[in-house]
Amino acid sequence: MQNGGKREGAGRKQGSINKVKLELRDAARAYTQAALETLVEIMNDHEAPHAARISAANSLLDRGHGKPTQSLDVDHTANISNLMVQWVKSNGNGEPA
């Protein structure tokens, strides 16, 4: 007989939603249409602050089309050994010693 410890296959599967989160998600989804309508109202309200209108428009775009992917430009032409020499010669503030 085992005396505790990790057992294969025991417990809730990683990434699965617990009962409370599942109930909360389902309750929130009941208000999806009303939330979308509110966002549209704010976006179209010309008396609302610009920040609120932009935020509402972005939220609608993100939900309708997904968030845009973030691009990252990397310059990988530098020689790593030169970078290491520069780093070692620096006095801690990025300037040559």
Rosetta constraint file for C-alpha pairs under 8 A:
AtomPair CA 6 CA 10 HARMONIC 7.77 0.50
AtomPair CA 12 CA 16 HARMONIC 7.01 0.50
AtomPair CA 17 CA 21 HARMONIC 6.18 0.50
AtomPair CA 17 CA 22 HARMONIC 6.07 0.50
AtomPair CA 18 CA 22 HARMONIC 6.17 0.50
AtomPair CA 19 CA 23 HARMONIC 6.18 0.50
AtomPair CA 20 CA 24 HARMONIC 6.15 0.50
AtomPair CA 21 CA 25 HARMONIC 5.99 0.50
AtomPair CA 22 CA 26 HARMONIC 6.20 0.50
AtomPair CA 23 CA 27 HARMONIC 6.14 0.50
AtomPair CA 24 CA 28 HARMONIC 6.13 0.50
AtomPair CA 25 CA 29 HARMONIC 6.16 0.50
AtomPair CA 26 CA 30 HARMONIC 6.68 0.50
AtomPair CA 27 CA 31 HARMONIC 7.61 0.50
AtomPair CA 28 CA 32 HARMONIC 7.10 0.50
AtomPair CA 31 CA 35 HARMONIC 6.03 0.50
AtomPair CA 32 CA 36 HARMONIC 6.18 0.50
AtomPair CA 33 CA 37 HARMONIC 6.15 0.50
AtomPair CA 34 CA 38 HARMONIC 6.13 0.50
AtomPair CA 35 CA 39 HARMONIC 6.27 0.50
AtomPair CA 36 CA 40 HARMONIC 6.26 0.50
AtomPair CA 36 CA 60 HARMONIC 7.37 0.50
AtomPair CA 37 CA 41 HARMONIC 6.16 0.50
AtomPair CA 38 CA 42 HARMONIC 6.22 0.50
AtomPair CA 39 CA 43 HARMONIC 6.08 0.50
AtomPair CA 39 CA 56 HARMONIC 5.08 0.50
AtomPair CA 39 CA 57 HARMONIC 7.28 0.50
AtomPair CA 39 CA 59 HARMONIC 7.71 0.50
AtomPair CA 39 CA 60 HARMONIC 7.08 0.50
AtomPair CA 40 CA 44 HARMONIC 6.12 0.50
AtomPair CA 40 CA 56 HARMONIC 7.04 0.50
AtomPair CA 40 CA 57 HARMONIC 7.51 0.50
AtomPair CA 40 CA 60 HARMONIC 7.79 0.50
AtomPair CA 41 CA 45 HARMONIC 6.01 0.50
AtomPair CA 42 CA 48 HARMONIC 6.80 0.50
AtomPair CA 42 CA 52 HARMONIC 6.96 0.50
AtomPair CA 42 CA 53 HARMONIC 5.69 0.50
AtomPair CA 42 CA 56 HARMONIC 6.42 0.50
AtomPair CA 43 CA 52 HARMONIC 7.38 0.50
AtomPair CA 43 CA 53 HARMONIC 4.28 0.50
AtomPair CA 43 CA 54 HARMONIC 6.87 0.50
AtomPair CA 43 CA 56 HARMONIC 5.47 0.50
AtomPair CA 43 CA 57 HARMONIC 5.73 0.50
AtomPair CA 44 CA 53 HARMONIC 7.25 0.50
AtomPair CA 45 CA 53 HARMONIC 7.37 0.50
AtomPair CA 48 CA 52 HARMONIC 6.59 0.50
AtomPair CA 48 CA 53 HARMONIC 6.62 0.50
AtomPair CA 49 CA 53 HARMONIC 6.47 0.50
AtomPair CA 50 CA 54 HARMONIC 6.04 0.50
AtomPair CA 51 CA 55 HARMONIC 6.02 0.50
AtomPair CA 52 CA 56 HARMONIC 6.12 0.50
AtomPair CA 53 CA 57 HARMONIC 6.15 0.50
AtomPair CA 54 CA 58 HARMONIC 6.06 0.50
AtomPair CA 55 CA 59 HARMONIC 6.12 0.50
AtomPair CA 56 CA 60 HARMONIC 6.26 0.50
AtomPair CA 57 CA 61 HARMONIC 6.22 0.50
AtomPair CA 58 CA 62 HARMONIC 6.01 0.50
AtomPair CA 59 CA 63 HARMONIC 6.18 0.50
AtomPair CA 60 CA 64 HARMONIC 5.99 0.50
AtomPair CA 61 CA 65 HARMONIC 5.69 0.50
AtomPair CA 61 CA 66 HARMONIC 7.03 0.50
AtomPair CA 61 CA 67 HARMONIC 7.66 0.50
AtomPair CA 62 CA 66 HARMONIC 4.48 0.50
AtomPair CA 62 CA 67 HARMONIC 4.67 0.50
AtomPair CA 62 CA 68 HARMONIC 7.63 0.50
AtomPair CA 63 CA 67 HARMONIC 7.50 0.50
AtomPair CA 78 CA 82 HARMONIC 7.76 0.50
AtomPair CA 78 CA 83 HARMONIC 7.46 0.50
AtomPair CA 79 CA 83 HARMONIC 6.50 0.50
AtomPair CA 80 CA 84 HARMONIC 6.19 0.50
AtomPair CA 81 CA 85 HARMONIC 6.26 0.50
AtomPair CA 82 CA 86 HARMONIC 6.21 0.50
AtomPair CA 83 CA 87 HARMONIC 6.10 0.50
AtomPair CA 84 CA 88 HARMONIC 6.09 0.50
AtomPair CA 85 CA 89 HARMONIC 6.11 0.50
AtomPair CA 86 CA 90 HARMONIC 6.21 0.50
AtomPair CA 86 CA 96 HARMONIC 7.40 0.50
AtomPair CA 87 CA 94 HARMONIC 7.29 0.50
AtomPair CA 89 CA 96 HARMONIC 5.92 0.50
AtomPair CA 89 CA 97 HARMONIC 6.13 0.50
AtomPair CA 90 CA 94 HARMONIC 5.48 0.50
AtomPair CA 90 CA 95 HARMONIC 5.38 0.50
AtomPair CA 90 CA 96 HARMONIC 4.49 0.50
AtomPair CA 90 CA 97 HARMONIC 5.31 0.50
AtomPair CA 91 CA 95 HARMONIC 6.45 0.50
AtomPair CA 91 CA 96 HARMONIC 6.38 0.50
AtomPair CA 91 CA 97 HARMONIC 5.17 0.50
